């Protein structure tokens, strides 16, 4: 009888140990699955954020290129206008009409030049 009781206790401990091991294995599998799913979502979000960043960076680069091109055009237009003004001022007709400016005119130009834009 004592041998039979020991056998049942041993079988009971073995069954309990197997069930406990199975439970913890299942539980760790569930935790691993949840962690994998979380990591996958994090990776997808990172890829999406990176694509948004690249798109915004390209947009900024395009805007910068447009601004640089506009500045070059403005610079060319300004240089052309200055050349036209210099050509006009170098003509003989203007040189004949040239005379010293009055003090009022000089002060007016100075005040206008220093005025905020």
C-alpha positions, 0 to 999 in steps of 0.5 A: 500500500505504501508503494502504491501511495508513493506512486500516486504522489509521484504521478500527481507531482509529475502531472502538476509539474507538466501542467505548470510547465505547459501553462508557463510555456503557453503564457510566455508564448502569449507574451512573446506574441504580444511583444512581437505585435508591439514591435511590428507596430512600432516598426511600421510607425517608424517607417511611416514617420521616416516616409513623412520626414523624407517627404517634408525634406523633399518639399523643403528642398523644392521650396528652397530651390524655387526661392534660389531661382526667384532670387537669381531672377530678381538679381538679374532684373535688378542688374538690368534695371541698374544698367538701364539707369546707368546707361540713361545717366551716361547719355549726353542729354542727361549730362547737359541737364545735370546740375547740383541738387538743392539741400532740400532734395538731398535731405528728403532723399536721406530721410526716405533712404533711412525710413523703415521699409 
